[in-house]
Amino acid sequence: MNAPSPISFENTECAFAAKSDAQLKKAHFLFNAMGKAWLVKLGLAVTPVAIRWHLPLTRTVIRKTIFQQFVGGETLEETARVANKLDQYQVQVILDYGVEGKEGEENFEHARKEFQKVIAYASTQPNIPFMSVKVTGFARFALLEKVDSAMHAETGTLMKRYLKAVENLSAEDKEEFHRIRLRLLQVCEEAAKKNVGVLIDAEETWIQDPVDALTILMMDTFNKEKAVVYNTLQMYRHDRLPFLNDSYEAARERNFILGTKLVRGAYMEKERLRAAEKGYPSPIQPDKESTDRDFNAAVAFCIEHIDRVAVIVASHNEYSNLYTTQLLDQKGLPHNHPRVHFSQLYGMSDNITFNLARFGCSVSKYLPFGPIKDVIPYLMRRAQENSSVSGQTGRELTLIKTEIKRRGI
């Protein structure tokens, strides 16, 4: 048996093979701008207002810069072109209809239909194994917050606290919450039928408990034979490693496959600020080292229990991706094991994605799409993340500069 090929993330020719010279130069300009904290701060303040006022120049600038870098397109048709291009490099796609924060029953129903439309499309494409769902796309935030608060007032397991909290809702709220559950059920049912995985996105900690409970209910229904539904664990939370273990025990007891997408997290600044304002302990890890430790421990746990766990390592950390491949090697498992998948956000860490694909790993780009005005919250998080995550922008710039130099452009 041949020793596995050593995976390196330094090969920029492979990393940027899908980018033209012009696209590479544009990426250099964008990451250089995102490295300037004052500019990002100004953009975060001005852009949502400018979009609300329908300023045409702002829309054009966003489309030509940050939107083009991080989003597949405004429609499924536009996004298909990006997905087809990635397929040429053995890179798969997680489709994400990027709507969030639009409230009202009409909007919720529209989002549910859009999610089902995405599933129907994904089922016809061999390189789109997953789609992503935000529960806040079809649920009123305040109601989720109310259920979460009621769950925290109860004792016992997550599911016991959930059932008690929902039972104590008013008749009107109970009926509304039933519609949320029904929408999620319809989406997951469609996905199971069409053989498309559903990744339930993580939310803010103060609405996460009901989202976790709903996701486990869906796994209990649809993950009996294969992983259809996946929960997302933000490992920058200090309670997620114990939660992973609890989720595994629930899967073992109820005899379903635990679908787990591991991320470091996307709401760090907001979480810390809210905890400070409201005077409760921050749910965030004390430092990056603690987050890295828990993330890698979660990866090891999932690989160790691969008989009952399907895991998506959704990380921009080079070591975590390499560590996952090393664990697979140690267990004599292939890098494209059907229950192990890697993923990075579209527009970031191409050196990881394309080099993992080159070495035979099952890897995808998380590819959001939707009207510019609807994906603004997502784009704002990407800008903030690149300016606040230590070394991320610098690493992207270094790799891009290396490739520009290699090409001599």
Summary of the structure (lengths in Angstrom):
residues: 409
radius of gyration: 20.7
end to end distance: 42.5
largest distance: 67.5
contacts: 1339
relative contact order: 0.16
helix: 60%
strand: 11%
